[in-house]
Amino acid sequence: MSSVEGLMSAGAVRLFLDRTRSRLPGFELTGGNAGPVGRICLKLEGIPLAIELAAARMGALAVEQVAQRLEDSLKLLTGGVRTLEPRHQTLRATLDWSHDLLSEPERRLFRRLSVFAGGWTLEAAEEVCPGEGIERAEVMDLLSRLVDKSLVLAEASPGTEAELRYRILEPIRQYGEERLQESREAERVRERHARYYLALAEEADTEVAELSYLRQAQSAASLERMESEHPNRRATLSWSLDKDAEPGGQRAQLGLRLAVALYWFWQTHDYLTEGRRWLEMAASRSSSNPATTRLRARALNGAAWIALHQGDYGASKDLMEEVLALYRKVGDKEGIAAGLTELGKVAVLGQRDDIPLPAVLGELAELKPGLENRKTLASLLILEGLVALSRGDLECSAKLHEESLELSREAHDTQAMIVCLGNLGTIALVRADYEGAVLPLRESLRLGWETDYKVTIQFSFNGLACVAAGLEQPVRAARLWGAVEAMQEAYGVHVTAIARTILNHEARLAAARSQLEEEAWSRAWAQGKAMPLERAIEYVLSEEEEDDSPAPVAVPEQQPPADGPTERLTRREREVALLVARGLPNRQIAQELSISERTVENHVHKILKKLGFSSRAGIAAWVAQQW
C-alpha cells in the first residue's frame, strides 16, 4: 500500500486527499506519507463517512498521528464489541475517536444537536442548546467548529438564501443521540426542543395568529421552511405523546397544543392521514379538565374535518358530535356554533340522513345574532349556501357564498375563500354556465396551489373536468379526471358525495367517454394520471388545444439533471428512501408515514427507476452518500 501510483488509483484514497485538501490545500501524496494514508483508508474499509471524519482532523494532527490514533480506537472497539458487523465496528470506532478529540463544550453541543430531526437553523440551536456549560453567545462558534470537523453539515435553507441550515448525517446523529441518552440532560434538551417548535407552530396557528404574521406564514417561502421543519415537529409529537408520558401530564399537554396548532398545515398539505392520527392521539392522551377542553375540541374538530375529506363520513360525524359535546360542557357559544356548523357540513357534504339537519340549522339560527367571530360567520354562510344548493336554490346559494367570500377576504381566511370560489364555480356548472364556472374554479385552484391545499386542488380539477365535458372536450376531461384519481391515490383525498351528486358526475363522465374510442379515452386518462402535480396544474390553467396526442409529461428518468438525483426525488420519495436505508420493510414504512403499503410500493418502484437501481440495497448505499 506504499506505492504512490497504486494508491492514487483507489477511490477511498482520492476521497481522503480531496477532503484533506479542503483544509490543507498544499497536501500531496508522497513516498513519505503514502504509508499512513494507505493505512487510514484500509482501516476505514473505504467507508466515505469514516474517511470524511478522519480527513477532518488533518491540520490539527499530522497524517501519521491520524493513522495511529485511528488504529488505537479500532483495536479498542474490535476487542470490546463482538455483536457489531465489521463495517459498523469501523464506523463506530471512527465516531468514538472523533468524539474523544472534541473539547467538552463541543461534546455538549454535539450531543444536544442530536435532538433535531432533519436539520435546524442557527436560531433553533441558540434556543435549544444553551445551558449547563454552554452560553447562548457560544453556540455559533461551537457549531462552526463542528462543521469544520465534518460532524455537522451546513447548507442553504429552503425558502431563503440568506440563512444557513444545518444537519447531521443519520449515522452520526444516532451516535450523538446515544451520547445524549447517556447524559443526565436528555429530557431537559428534548423539552426545550419541543417548546421551541411549539412556539413556532402557535405563531402560525390560523385560529390565533395575527393577520400580518399569518399572511407571512402562509407565503410560499415560509411553507417551504415549514416543510423542512416537519421532521422536528414529528419528533416533538412522538416524544410528548409517547406511551411512557403521563396521560394528561405536561408532556401530553404540550403535544395537544402542537397538534392543534399544526392542523391547518396537515389539512392543506400531503399529511391528512398522519395529521388525523396525531390529532386523535393528542385528544385521547389529554386530561378532561376545563383548561384543556377547548384544545381537545379543536383537535377533534380537525380530525373530523380530515375524515370528511377522506370520505370517512361516519367517523367524521362521531368526532364532530364529540366536539359539540365538549363545547356544550363549557358553555362556549362561539364553539357550539362552530361545532354545529361543521356537523351540518358533514350532513350536507356526506349526504348523511342520520344527522338531524333541521334541528342543527334551527339552533344555529338562534345563535347567529350573537356571533362575533367572522370566521365562524363566514363558515355558517357556506353551510347555508350548501343547503340551498342541495335543495336546488342556485340563486340563494350563490348569494350566500358571495357574502361568505366577502367576509373571508376581510378576515384573510384563505381556506374559506378557496371553498367559496370552488362552490361558486360548482353553482355555475349546475347552471350549465361553463365559461362562468372557469374563472372561480381556476382562482380557487391558484390559491390552493399557492398554499399547497391538496383537497381544493383535487376539487378544482374535478370541476374543470366537468367544464371540459360540458364543452365537448373529452380528451381534456379524461386527462383531468385521471389527475383527480391520481390525487386520490397519492394523498387520500376524495371528492365529496354531494359534489358528485349535484354535478351529476356519472352522467357527465359517461357522456364524455362516449365521444372517444375506448383506447383514446383510456390513453388520455392515463396521461392525466401520470402527470406530476405541478405539470397537471400548468395543464389545467393553460389554454392548450385538445388533441389526441400524448400530453407532455416529466423528463425521461434516464436523463438526470445536472443537479443530480436528489433534485428528482419528491419530498415523500426522499422520506421513503431514508426509511428504506434504515432497513424498514414496506409495512413499517407505511406505518411510519401513515400511508398505505401499496403507496409505499409505488414510491420504492419510482425511487429505483429514478436512481437507476435494481434493489433496495442500492437505495441504502445512495442514502449513505447523500445523508
Secondary structure as UniProt FT lines:
FT   HELIX           4..8
FT   HELIX           11..21
FT   TURN            22..23
FT   TURN            25..26
FT   TURN            31..33
FT   HELIX           34..43
FT   TURN            44..46
FT   HELIX           48..55
FT   TURN            56..57
FT   TURN            59..60
FT   HELIX           63..80
FT   HELIX           86..100
FT   HELIX           104..113
FT   TURN            114..115
FT   STRAND          120..121
FT   HELIX           122..128
FT   HELIX           136..138
FT   HELIX           139..148
FT   TURN            149..150
FT   STRAND          153..156
FT   TURN            158..159
FT   STRAND          164..167
FT   HELIX           170..182
FT   HELIX           186..203
FT   TURN            206..208
FT   HELIX           211..217
FT   HELIX           220..240
FT   TURN            243..244
FT   TURN            247..248
FT   HELIX           250..268
FT   TURN            269..270
FT   HELIX           272..285
FT   HELIX           290..309
FT   TURN            310..311
FT   HELIX           313..330
FT   HELIX           333..349
FT   TURN            350..351
FT   TURN            353..354
FT   HELIX           357..367
FT   HELIX           368..370
FT   HELIX           374..390
FT   TURN            391..392
FT   HELIX           394..410
FT   TURN            411..412
FT   HELIX           414..430
FT   TURN            431..432
FT   HELIX           434..450
FT   TURN            451..452
FT   HELIX           454..470
FT   TURN            471..472
FT   HELIX           474..491
FT   HELIX           497..502
FT   TURN            503..504
FT   HELIX           505..513
FT   TURN            514..515
FT   HELIX           518..530
FT   HELIX           533..541
FT   TURN            557..558
FT   TURN            562..563
FT   HELIX           565..567
FT   HELIX           571..581
FT   TURN            582..583
FT   HELIX           586..593
FT   HELIX           597..611
FT   HELIX           616..626
//
